[in-house]
Amino acid sequence: MKVLIVGGGGREHAIAMGIAKSPKVEKLYCAPGNAGIAALAECVPIGVMEFDKLVSFAKEKGIDFVVVAPDDPLAGGLVDAFSEAGIRAFGPEKKAAILEGSKAFSKDLMKKYGIPTAAYENFDDAQAALAYLETAQYPIVLKADGLALGKGVLICMNKEEAIAGVKEIMQDKKFGTAGNRMVAEQFMTGREVSVLTFTDGKTIRVMSSAQDHKRAKDNDEGLNTGGMGTFSPSPFYTKEVHEYCVKHIYEPTVAAMAKEGRTFKGVIFFGLMLTADGPKVLEYNARFGDPEAQVVIPRMKNDLLEVMEACVDGTLDQIDLQFEENAAVCVVLASDGYPLSYEKGFEITGLENFEGKEDYFCFHAGSKFDGDKIVTNGGRVLGVTATGADLKEARKKAYEATAWVSFANKYMRNDIGKAIDEA
């Protein structure tokens, strides 16, 4: 099979690694890819939102299967474009990708079908939102409705912060058109867990749990980012929690989308909060999480391509999804100053230290070739990942491996997976 992956970050590098192992793959392409993915696939300089060019390329090369990995092209309907051209594509259609594309839609869906989540109100008028804040309970969470690269969520401790938040989201449009509507949500407390699931629109198969670290600095301080590191599995995601979530959250979500005429095929990412009142949904994503994919995919026993095909073909009930009885930790090496302003173009050295090592991975998130050198090309540069017999071993190995690579202005959090020690 000839396979095309759309995307160019750490998530796509992990997906490429998984798919490249499949004996079914004859040729692997990635658009646009990055310097790390280039070791596994032929990278093509086409942007993820250049739908016509992507479809034309797929036709020209006789692509058999496409994996659309990022949120923007999914929400924009790239899977639909491939399907209309007669090319099988993994990921939800536009009408289903709204599960992530609109937080107001997803909150309304949960309310309608009784899926546990925080109490909320939706606003498309800033003055109405400001009036609501006069009687709201604090802390409160404000969310830009649309896609905001994982950054459009503000936790406001008091009314003054919330008023400033409404201004930021709805009036100053810090997150662009994502802030045309806003969700104001009850603040929940508890452990956060990320659970990725495959679905073909009827059947759901649950992957191993993970936990992301969104804040830029240690001790969950600093600004929200796209993710500074993650670990899998979460010791807090117990068998009892899993059984509750399957019955009350995962299966009802898939059924609700089908009932709404928005059958979802692909990956649903469930962001959960384990509250004192039981697990509740914080958010949905309509694709693999990043960096969650970097700790979940390396632990998967199955042929990733085979599972993705089953989602597209409606045969997921025939798949026995299995994971290694181990653990993985990913530490993101970022450019100092991320997520605000940072320099790029610095040479990355030491990448050869990962070659030939089965339990160490270096996933490229923001890298490119500059002549024969590989240089930094983003805020999140590398995802250094290690597997181990348990989380503590994986964490120790991942942090050791962060010293194997160097680049100017390298920055990382030093407490990824610290919760492991408290479990």
C-alpha positions as CSV (number, residue, x, y, z in Angstrom):
1,M,0.0,0.0,0.0
2,K,1.0,3.6,-0.6
3,V,0.2,5.7,2.4
4,L,0.1,9.5,2.9
5,I,0.2,11.1,6.4
6,V,-0.9,14.7,6.6
7,G,0.9,16.8,9.2
8,G,4.3,17.7,10.4
9,G,4.7,17.5,14.2
10,G,5.6,15.1,16.9
11,R,2.2,13.3,16.7
12,E,2.7,12.7,13.0
13,H,6.3,11.4,13.7
14,A,4.8,8.9,16.2
15,I,2.1,7.9,13.7
16,A,4.7,7.5,10.9
17,M,6.8,5.3,13.2
18,G,3.8,3.1,13.9
19,I,2.7,2.8,10.3
20,A,6.2,2.3,8.9
21,K,6.3,-1.0,10.9
22,S,3.3,-2.4,9.0
23,P,4.2,-5.1,6.4
24,K,1.4,-3.7,4.3
25,V,3.3,-0.5,3.6
26,E,5.1,-0.3,0.3
27,K,5.7,3.5,0.2
28,L,5.1,6.1,2.9
29,Y,4.7,9.9,2.2
30,C,4.2,12.8,4.7
31,A,3.0,16.3,3.9
32,P,4.7,18.5,4.9
33,G,6.6,16.3,7.4
34,N,9.8,17.3,9.2
35,A,13.4,16.4,9.5
36,G,12.7,13.4,11.8
37,I,9.8,12.0,9.7
38,A,12.1,12.2,6.7
39,A,14.0,9.1,8.0
40,L,10.7,7.1,7.7
41,A,8.8,8.7,4.8
42,E,9.3,10.9,1.7
43,C,8.3,14.4,2.8
44,V,6.3,16.5,0.4
45,P,6.2,20.4,0.7
46,I,2.4,20.7,0.8
47,G,0.7,22.5,3.7
48,V,-2.0,20.7,5.7
49,M,-4.7,23.2,4.5
50,E,-3.8,23.0,0.8
51,F,-6.6,20.5,0.1
52,D,-6.6,20.7,-3.7
53,K,-2.8,20.1,-3.8
54,L,-3.0,17.2,-1.3
55,V,-5.8,15.5,-3.3
56,S,-3.9,16.0,-6.6
57,F,-0.7,14.6,-5.1
58,A,-2.6,11.6,-3.8
59,K,-4.1,10.9,-7.2
60,E,-0.8,11.4,-9.0
61,K,1.0,9.0,-6.7
62,G,-1.8,6.4,-6.5
63,I,-2.1,6.7,-2.8
64,D,-4.2,3.9,-1.3
65,F,-4.8,5.3,2.2
66,V,-4.4,8.8,3.9
67,V,-4.1,9.6,7.6
68,V,-5.3,13.1,8.4
69,A,-3.7,13.9,11.8
70,P,-4.1,17.6,12.8
71,D,-7.2,19.3,13.9
72,D,-7.5,22.2,11.4
73,P,-7.7,20.0,8.2
74,L,-10.1,17.7,10.0
75,A,-12.4,20.5,11.0
76,G,-12.0,22.0,7.5
77,G,-13.2,18.8,5.7
78,L,-10.0,17.3,4.3
79,V,-11.3,13.7,4.9
80,D,-14.4,14.6,2.9
81,A,-12.2,15.9,0.0
82,F,-10.3,12.7,-0.1
83,S,-13.4,10.6,0.1
84,E,-15.0,12.5,-2.8
85,A,-11.9,11.7,-4.8
86,G,-12.4,8.0,-4.1
87,I,-9.4,7.8,-1.7
88,R,-9.8,6.1,1.7
89,A,-8.9,8.5,4.5
90,F,-8.6,8.0,8.2
91,G,-10.2,10.6,10.4
92,P,-13.6,12.1,11.0
93,E,-15.6,13.9,8.3
94,K,-16.1,17.6,8.7
95,K,-19.6,17.1,10.2
96,A,-18.1,14.8,12.9
97,A,-14.9,16.8,13.5
98,I,-17.2,19.5,15.0
99,L,-16.9,17.5,18.2
100,E,-13.5,19.2,18.7
101,G,-14.1,22.2,16.3
102,S,-16.9,23.7,18.5
103,K,-16.8,23.5,22.3
104,A,-20.3,24.8,22.4
105,F,-21.5,22.0,20.2
106,S,-19.7,19.3,22.3
107,K,-21.1,20.8,25.6
108,D,-24.6,20.8,24.2
109,L,-24.2,17.2,22.9
110,M,-23.1,16.1,26.4
111,K,-26.1,17.9,28.0
112,K,-28.6,16.4,25.6
113,Y,-27.3,12.8,26.0
114,G,-26.5,12.9,29.7
115,I,-22.8,12.5,29.4
116,P,-21.1,13.7,32.6
117,T,-19.4,17.1,32.3
118,A,-19.2,20.5,34.1
119,A,-22.1,22.9,34.2
120,Y,-21.7,25.6,31.6
121,E,-23.2,28.5,29.5
122,N,-22.5,29.4,25.9
123,F,-22.2,33.0,24.7
124,D,-21.9,34.7,21.3
125,D,-22.2,38.2,22.8
126,A,-19.5,39.7,25.0
127,Q,-22.0,41.9,27.0
128,A,-24.1,38.9,27.8
129,A,-21.0,37.1,29.0
130,L,-20.0,40.0,31.2
131,A,-23.5,40.2,32.7
132,Y,-23.3,36.5,33.5
133,L,-20.0,37.0,35.4
134,E,-21.7,39.2,37.9
135,T,-23.4,36.2,39.6
136,A,-21.1,33.4,38.5
137,Q,-19.2,31.2,41.0
138,Y,-15.4,31.4,41.0
139,P,-13.0,30.0,39.9
140,I,-14.5,29.7,36.5
141,V,-13.2,28.4,33.2
142,L,-13.5,30.4,29.9
143,K,-13.0,28.6,26.6
144,A,-12.8,30.0,23.1
145,D,-15.4,27.9,21.1
146,G,-13.2,27.1,18.1
147,L,-9.8,25.6,17.5
148,A,-7.0,27.5,19.3
149,L,-4.0,25.1,19.3
150,G,-4.8,23.9,22.8
151,K,-4.3,27.5,24.2
152,G,-7.8,29.0,24.2
153,V,-8.7,28.0,27.8
154,L,-8.5,30.5,30.7
155,I,-8.9,29.6,34.3
156,C,-10.1,32.7,36.1
157,M,-9.9,32.8,39.9
158,N,-12.1,35.9,40.4
159,K,-14.5,38.3,38.6
160,E,-11.7,40.7,37.6
161,E,-9.7,37.9,35.9
162,A,-12.9,36.7,34.2
163,I,-13.7,40.1,32.8
164,A,-10.2,40.4,31.5
165,G,-10.7,36.9,30.0
166,V,-13.9,37.8,28.1
167,K,-12.0,40.9,26.7
168,E,-9.1,38.6,25.6
169,I,-11.3,35.9,24.0
170,M,-14.3,37.8,22.6
171,Q,-13.3,41.4,22.2
172,D,-9.6,41.5,21.5
173,K,-9.9,38.1,19.6
174,K,-6.5,36.8,20.9
175,F,-7.5,33.4,19.6
176,G,-8.9,34.8,16.3
177,T,-12.3,33.6,15.1
178,A,-12.2,30.8,17.7
179,G,-13.4,33.5,20.1
180,N,-16.5,34.5,18.2
181,R,-18.3,32.2,20.7
182,M,-17.3,31.4,24.2
183,V,-18.1,28.7,26.8
184,A,-18.1,29.6,30.5
185,E,-17.7,26.5,32.5
186,Q,-17.8,25.4,36.2
187,F,-14.2,24.8,37.5
188,M,-13.6,21.2,38.3
189,T,-11.0,19.7,40.6
190,G,-9.3,16.3,40.5
191,R,-6.8,14.3,38.5
192,E,-6.7,14.9,34.8
193,V,-6.4,11.9,32.5
194,S,-6.3,11.6,28.7
195,V,-7.8,8.6,27.0
196,L,-7.5,8.0,23.3
197,T,-10.0,5.7,21.5
198,F,-10.5,4.3,18.1
199,T,-14.0,4.1,16.6
200,D,-15.6,3.1,13.3
201,G,-18.8,4.9,14.2
202,K,-20.3,1.9,16.0
203,T,-17.6,0.0,17.9
204,I,-15.1,1.7,20.2
205,R,-11.6,0.4,21.2
206,V,-9.9,2.1,24.1
207,M,-6.2,2.8,24.0
208,S,-4.0,3.0,27.0
209,S,-4.5,6.1,29.3
210,A,-2.1,9.0,29.5
211,Q,-1.6,12.3,31.3
212,D,-0.4,15.5,29.6
213,H,1.3,18.5,31.2
214,K,0.0,21.7,29.5
215,R,1.7,24.5,31.5
216,A,5.0,25.8,30.3
217,K,6.8,25.7,33.6
218,D,7.5,23.3,36.5
219,N,4.7,22.8,39.1
220,D,2.1,23.6,36.4
221,E,3.0,27.3,36.4
222,G,3.3,29.5,33.3
223,L,1.2,29.7,30.2
224,N,-0.8,27.0,28.6
225,T,1.1,25.3,25.7
226,G,0.4,22.5,23.3
227,G,1.9,20.1,25.8
228,M,5.3,19.9,27.5
229,G,5.3,16.2,28.2
230,T,3.2,13.2,29.0
231,F,3.2,9.7,30.5
232,S,1.3,6.5,29.9
233,P,-0.5,4.7,31.6
234,S,-2.0,6.9,34.3
235,P,-1.9,5.2,37.7
236,F,-5.1,7.0,38.5
237,Y,-7.1,5.5,35.6
238,T,-8.2,2.3,37.5
239,K,-10.2,-0.6,36.2
240,E,-13.3,0.8,38.0
241,V,-12.8,4.3,36.4
242,H,-12.4,2.6,33.0
243,E,-15.6,0.6,33.3
244,Y,-17.5,3.7,34.3
245,C,-16.2,5.7,31.4
246,V,-16.9,3.0,28.8
247,K,-20.5,2.8,30.0
248,H,-21.3,6.5,30.7
249,I,-18.9,8.4,28.5
250,Y,-17.2,6.6,25.6
251,E,-20.0,4.5,24.2
252,P,-22.7,7.2,24.7
253,T,-20.5,9.7,22.9
254,V,-20.1,7.5,19.8
255,A,-23.8,6.6,19.9
256,A,-24.8,10.3,20.3
257,M,-22.8,11.4,17.3
258,A,-24.3,8.6,15.2
259,K,-27.8,9.6,16.3
260,E,-27.1,13.2,15.4
261,G,-26.3,12.1,11.8
262,R,-22.6,12.8,12.5
263,T,-21.1,9.3,12.5
264,F,-17.6,9.6,13.8
265,K,-14.8,7.4,12.4
266,G,-11.2,7.9,13.6
267,V,-9.8,8.8,17.0
268,I,-11.8,10.4,19.8
269,F,-9.6,11.9,22.5
270,F,-11.4,12.1,25.8
271,G,-9.9,14.7,28.2
272,L,-11.2,13.6,31.6
273,M,-11.3,15.0,35.1
274,L,-11.5,12.4,37.9
275,T,-13.7,14.5,40.3
276,A,-15.0,13.5,43.7
277,D,-18.4,13.0,41.9
278,G,-16.8,10.6,39.4
279,P,-15.2,11.1,36.0
280,K,-16.4,14.0,33.8
281,V,-15.4,15.1,30.3
282,L,-13.2,18.2,30.2
283,E,-12.9,18.2,26.4
284,Y,-13.1,16.2,23.3
285,N,-10.4,16.1,20.5
286,A,-11.1,14.6,17.1
287,R,-7.6,13.1,16.6
288,F,-4.6,11.7,18.4
289,G,-3.3,14.0,21.1
290,D,0.1,15.6,20.9
291,P,2.2,14.6,22.9
292,E,-0.1,11.7,24.0
293,A,0.5,9.9,20.7
294,Q,4.2,9.8,21.5
295,V,3.7,7.6,24.6
296,V,0.7,5.6,23.5
297,I,1.7,4.5,20.0
298,P,5.1,3.1,21.0
299,R,3.2,0.8,23.5
300,M,0.7,-0.5,21.0
301,K,1.1,-4.2,20.0
302,N,-1.2,-4.0,17.0
303,D,-0.4,-3.1,13.4
304,L,-1.4,0.6,13.5
305,L,-2.4,0.7,9.8
306,E,-4.6,-2.3,10.2
307,V,-6.5,-0.7,13.1
308,M,-6.9,2.5,11.1
309,E,-8.2,0.6,8.1
310,A,-10.8,-1.1,10.4
311,C,-12.0,2.3,11.6
312,V,-12.6,3.4,8.0
313,D,-14.1,0.1,6.8
314,G,-16.4,-0.4,9.8
315,T,-14.7,-3.6,11.0
316,L,-13.3,-2.4,14.3
317,D,-15.3,-5.1,16.1
318,Q,-12.8,-7.6,14.6
319,I,-9.8,-5.9,16.2
320,D,-8.4,-7.0,19.6
321,L,-6.5,-3.9,20.6
322,Q,-3.5,-4.7,22.8
323,F,-0.7,-2.7,24.6
324,E,2.6,-3.7,26.1
325,E,2.6,-4.2,29.9
326,N,5.1,-1.4,30.3
327,A,5.1,2.4,30.6
328,A,6.3,5.4,28.6
329,V,7.3,9.0,29.4
330,C,7.8,11.8,26.9
331,V,9.7,15.0,27.8
332,V,9.3,17.9,25.3
333,L,12.4,19.9,24.5
334,A,11.2,23.3,23.6
335,S,12.7,26.6,22.4
336,D,13.1,28.9,25.5
337,G,10.3,31.5,25.4
338,Y,7.6,29.1,24.0
339,P,4.7,29.6,23.8
340,L,5.2,33.4,23.3
341,S,8.3,34.4,21.3
342,Y,11.4,32.3,20.6
343,E,14.2,32.0,18.2
344,K,14.6,29.1,15.8
345,G,17.2,27.9,13.2
346,F,19.6,26.5,15.8
347,E,21.5,23.3,14.9
348,I,20.4,20.2,16.8
349,T,23.2,17.8,17.7
350,G,23.3,14.3,19.2
351,L,20.3,12.8,17.4
352,E,22.4,9.8,16.4
353,N,22.4,8.7,20.1
354,F,18.9,7.4,19.6
355,E,19.7,5.2,16.6
356,G,19.3,1.4,17.2
357,K,17.8,1.8,20.6
358,E,14.4,0.0,21.0
359,D,13.2,1.6,24.1
360,Y,14.2,5.2,23.4
361,F,12.5,7.5,20.8
362,C,13.2,11.1,19.7
363,F,10.1,12.4,18.0
364,H,10.6,15.6,16.0
365,A,7.9,18.3,16.5
366,G,9.6,21.4,15.1
367,S,12.7,20.6,13.0
368,K,13.8,21.0,9.4
369,F,16.9,20.5,7.2
370,D,19.2,23.4,6.6
371,G,21.7,22.0,4.1
372,D,23.0,18.8,5.7
373,K,22.2,20.0,9.2
374,I,19.0,19.6,11.2
375,V,17.8,22.8,12.9
376,T,15.1,24.0,15.2
377,N,11.9,25.1,13.5
378,G,9.2,25.6,16.2
379,G,8.3,26.2,19.8
380,R,8.2,22.5,20.6
381,V,11.3,20.9,19.0
382,L,11.6,17.3,20.1
383,G,9.7,14.8,22.2
384,V,12.2,12.6,24.0
385,T,10.5,9.4,24.9
386,A,11.5,6.3,26.8
387,T,9.7,3.1,27.7
388,G,10.4,1.1,30.9
389,A,9.1,-1.7,33.0
390,D,7.1,0.9,35.0
391,L,6.6,4.6,35.0
392,K,9.4,5.4,37.4
393,E,11.9,3.6,35.2
394,A,10.5,5.2,32.0
395,R,10.7,8.6,33.6
396,K,14.4,8.1,34.7
397,K,15.4,6.9,31.2
398,A,13.5,9.7,29.4
399,Y,15.2,12.4,31.5
400,E,18.6,10.8,31.0
401,A,18.0,10.8,27.3
402,T,17.2,14.6,27.2
403,A,20.9,15.1,27.8
404,W,21.8,13.2,24.6
405,V,20.6,16.1,22.3
406,S,21.6,19.7,22.3
407,F,20.5,23.0,20.7
408,A,20.8,26.6,21.7
409,N,17.9,27.9,23.9
410,K,16.8,24.3,24.8
411,Y,14.2,24.3,27.5
412,M,12.2,21.7,29.3
413,R,10.1,21.0,32.3
414,N,11.8,18.9,35.0
415,D,8.7,17.5,36.6
416,I,7.0,15.5,33.9
417,G,5.4,12.5,35.5
418,K,6.2,13.7,39.0
419,A,2.6,12.6,39.9
420,I,3.9,9.1,39.5
421,D,5.8,9.4,42.7
422,E,2.6,10.4,44.5
423,A,0.5,7.6,43.2
